[in-house]
Amino acid sequence: MAKRNLIRMVRIPEVVVFGLFQPIMFVVLFSYVFGGSINLPGAGLDPGLYREFLMAGIFAQTVTFATAGAGAGIAEDMHKGLIDRFRSLPMARGAVLTGRTIADLVQTALTLIVLAVVAVLVGWRTHENGLKVLAGFGLLLLLGYAFTWIGALIGLSVRTPEAATSGGLIWLFPLTFISNAFVPSQNMPTVLRHFAEWNPFSATVQACRELFGNLPPNYPVPDAWPMQHPVWASLIWSILIVALFRTLAVRKYKSATA
């Protein structure tokens, strides 16, 4: 099932290409339009430091936005009747969904590689050893894989690919913007600050900044446990999301109808 979806991506390369445009635009816009006007605690108005602070957030946003594509792909298979055909075959109930999420993970990894090259071109640098940098990208891919299971559940729960795309994005925007991805959470109102600090998205962003060495030298880390232990928080959140939404998606797969 994973091979089927990967072949489909190769035959429709514009899906992958267009998927790169949004994160690249975010990199350019936030780096050069907003970078000189955002005050980082401990760094002030420093566009260079902000670019390094920003990139973990852009990476995380990119992997989580793959959720919409996963949901739309599964909804399209449902709409065409392919899911009904797959259910009639002697295969594990979770095989169709697992194959789809693995294929999406491969696409996400390729997107991250291209985006990392663009980030280097605009001035992003890492300041830790290679193993920590790879660990940071590993956490990003794990988060992206976890979120594709949310997309799978959405795709099985709606009737059209268009609805799956909308349903996959409408909740992602507040999740990604009420976080520490683009601005420090310390200056947010109290309720939003607590939400941002316990947001699974924020935990992965903070973990990547530590592993990449992209935190400003005097940056005050919030006292919330996920911000003090972001690597563990990111792992725990991602594993819990996979366990919960894979169970729900496979259960939905057994009874979903086009």
C-alpha positions in Angstrom: 0.0 0.0 0.0 2.9 2.4 0.7 4.4 1.5 -2.7 1.1 2.3 -4.4 0.9 5.7 -2.9 4.6 6.5 -3.6 4.1 5.5 -7.3 1.2 7.8 -7.4 3.3 10.7 -6.1 5.9 10.1 -8.7 3.3 10.1 -11.5 1.7 13.4 -10.2 4.9 15.4 -9.2 3.0 18.7 -9.2 1.4 17.7 -5.9 4.9 17.6 -4.3 6.1 20.7 -6.1 3.1 22.8 -5.1 3.4 21.5 -1.6 6.8 23.2 -1.4 5.6 26.7 -2.3 3.9 27.5 0.9 6.7 26.7 3.3 9.2 28.5 1.1 7.0 31.6 1.0 6.7 31.5 4.8 10.5 31.4 5.1 11.0 34.4 2.8 8.1 36.4 4.3 8.9 35.9 7.9 12.7 36.2 7.4 12.7 39.4 5.4 9.4 41.1 6.0 8.8 40.4 9.7 12.2 39.4 10.9 13.4 42.9 11.7 10.3 43.9 13.7 9.9 40.9 16.1 11.6 41.4 19.4 13.1 38.2 20.8 13.8 38.0 24.6 17.5 38.1 25.1 18.2 39.1 21.5 16.2 42.1 20.7 15.5 43.1 17.0 18.1 40.9 15.4 17.0 39.6 11.9 19.8 37.0 11.9 18.9 35.5 15.2 15.2 35.6 14.4 15.8 33.6 11.2 17.5 30.9 13.2 14.7 31.1 15.8 12.0 30.9 13.1 13.2 27.9 11.1 12.2 25.2 13.6 8.7 26.7 13.5 8.6 26.6 9.7 9.8 23.0 9.7 7.2 21.9 12.2 4.4 23.8 10.4 5.4 22.1 7.1 5.3 18.5 8.5 2.0 19.1 10.3 0.3 20.7 7.2 0.8 17.3 5.5 -2.3 16.3 7.5 -4.5 17.9 4.9 -3.0 16.0 2.1 -3.3 12.7 3.9 -7.0 13.3 4.7 -7.7 14.4 1.1 -6.0 11.4 -0.4 -8.0 8.9 1.8 -11.2 10.8 1.2 -10.6 10.6 -2.6 -10.1 6.8 -2.3 -13.3 6.6 -0.4 -15.1 8.7 -3.0 -13.9 6.5 -5.8 -14.9 3.3 -4.0 -11.3 2.0 -3.6 -11.6 1.7 0.1 -14.6 -0.7 -0.4 -12.4 -2.8 -2.7 -9.5 -2.9 -0.3 -11.8 -4.0 2.5 -13.0 -6.9 0.4 -9.4 -8.2 0.1 -7.7 -10.5 2.7 -5.4 -7.9 4.3 -5.0 -6.4 7.7 -7.5 -3.6 8.5 -4.8 -1.1 9.2 -2.7 -1.9 6.1 -4.4 0.7 3.8 -4.0 3.5 6.3 -0.5 2.6 7.4 0.6 2.4 3.8 -0.8 5.9 3.2 0.8 7.4 6.2 4.2 5.9 5.5 4.0 7.3 1.9 3.1 10.7 3.3 6.1 10.4 5.7 8.4 9.8 2.8 7.0 12.9 1.0 7.4 15.0 4.1 11.0 13.9 4.5 11.8 15.0 0.9 10.0 18.3 1.5 12.1 18.9 4.7 15.3 18.3 2.8 14.4 20.9 0.1 13.2 23.3 2.8 16.4 22.9 4.8 18.5 23.8 1.7 16.3 27.0 1.2 16.8 27.8 4.9 20.6 27.6 4.6 20.4 29.9 1.6 18.6 32.6 3.6 21.1 32.3 6.5 19.9 29.5 8.8 22.7 27.7 10.5 22.8 24.9 13.2 25.3 25.2 16.1 25.2 21.6 17.5 26.7 18.3 16.4 25.3 16.3 13.5 23.6 13.7 15.8 21.6 16.4 17.6 20.6 17.9 14.3 19.4 14.6 12.9 17.5 14.0 16.2 15.8 17.3 15.7 14.7 16.3 12.2 13.6 12.9 13.5 11.3 14.6 16.0 9.8 16.6 13.2 9.1 13.6 11.1 7.6 11.8 14.1 5.3 14.7 14.7 4.4 14.8 11.0 3.6 11.1 11.0 1.5 11.4 14.1 -0.6 14.2 12.5 -1.1 12.2 9.3 -3.1 9.8 11.5 -5.4 12.7 12.4 -5.7 13.4 8.7 -6.6 9.8 8.1 -9.4 9.9 10.6 -10.7 13.1 9.0 -10.5 11.6 5.5 -12.6 8.7 6.6 -15.1 10.9 8.3 -16.1 13.2 5.5 -17.6 12.6 2.1 -15.4 14.6 -0.3 -11.7 15.4 -0.7 -12.5 19.1 -0.6 -14.1 18.7 2.8 -11.1 16.7 4.0 -8.8 19.5 2.9 -10.8 22.1 4.8 -11.2 19.9 7.8 -7.5 19.1 7.9 -6.5 22.8 7.9 -9.1 24.6 9.9 -7.9 23.4 13.2 -4.2 23.5 12.2 -4.0 27.2 11.9 -4.8 28.0 15.5 -2.7 25.1 16.7 0.4 26.4 14.8 -0.1 30.1 15.4 -1.0 29.9 19.1 2.4 28.4 19.7 6.0 29.4 20.0 6.7 28.8 16.3 6.8 32.4 15.1 6.9 34.6 18.2 7.9 33.9 21.8 5.0 32.7 23.9 6.0 34.9 26.9 4.2 38.0 25.5 0.9 36.2 24.9 -2.2 36.7 27.1 -2.2 34.3 30.0 -4.7 31.8 28.6 -3.0 31.7 25.2 0.4 31.5 26.8 -0.5 28.4 28.8 -2.1 26.8 25.7 1.0 27.6 23.7 3.4 26.1 26.3 1.4 22.8 26.5 0.8 22.6 22.8 2.4 19.5 21.3 3.4 21.6 18.3 5.3 24.0 20.6 7.1 21.1 22.3 8.6 19.9 19.0 9.5 23.4 18.0 11.3 24.1 21.3 13.0 20.7 21.1 14.3 21.4 17.6 15.6 24.8 18.7 17.6 23.2 21.4 18.9 20.4 19.2 19.8 22.8 16.4 21.3 25.3 18.8 19.0 28.0 17.6 17.9 29.6 20.9 19.2 33.1 21.4 22.1 33.2 24.0 20.0 34.8 26.8 16.6 33.5 25.8 14.4 32.9 28.9 12.8 29.4 28.7 9.3 29.3 30.1 8.7 27.4 33.4 6.1 24.9 31.9 7.3 21.3 32.0 7.1 20.8 28.2 9.3 23.9 27.6 11.8 22.7 30.3 11.9 19.2 28.8 10.9 19.7 25.2 12.5 16.5 23.7 10.7 14.2 26.1 7.5 16.2 25.7 7.7 16.0 22.0 8.2 12.3 22.0 5.4 11.7 24.5 2.9 13.9 22.6 3.7 12.3 19.2 3.5 8.7 20.6 0.2 9.5 22.3 -1.3 11.0 19.1 -0.2 8.0 17.0 -1.7 5.5 19.5 -5.0 7.4 19.9 -5.7 8.4 16.3 -4.4 5.2 14.7 -6.8 3.3 16.9 -9.7 5.6 16.0 -8.9 5.6 12.3 -8.6 1.8 12.0 -11.9 1.5 13.8 -13.5 4.1 11.5 -12.1 2.3 8.5 -14.0 -0.8 9.3 -17.4 1.0 9.0 -16.7 4.0 6.8 -18.8 4.4 3.6 -18.4 6.6 0.6 
